[in-house]
Amino acid sequence: MQDFVHQQQKTANYDDWFRQQVQMGLDSANAGNLVPSDVVEAEASQWRAEVRRKMVLASSRQAVALTTLVSPTCRVPADHQCFY
């Protein structure tokens, strides 16, 4: 029962915090503190490019790791994969 009460309190605290954050954002926007869409798009474009770069890098690392796991007893041409 204590866990339930604790979880309910935690949820209520988060709810309060979230509502305050939303209200601060609304107040800021209403005061004219806005970021132009071209600035947002430029930042998003940079972020997407960085994520793509990291995905390609992770993918190539995974491919290299997988090729090192191939058993030396695998009798297939080097350009094929051996699955067990």
Steps between C-alpha positions, in 0.01 A plus 500: 500500500787736578643441153166593347476821704861585418437446127188715512693781669781469247249519215330804653837675546595433138159623385549826691851546363386429143211747522738767632739439210216528247375820661851649494524419130162653427585813699830533317335459159230749590773749599644469149797279584477288186761334279453556126412184306807526275726490808312199637522323164874571470563355847278199425680442172836497679361263765362262235833497315685417823256220583539356149879515533486317834264236358730433205801483731321262739382287209850469357641415844237231542584355158869488590419338835284238330771410249743437784253255652500273196649164588834412342346164405244674282567388140332768293654762272617815682223711346228274651385461857503182700208447741475231763 
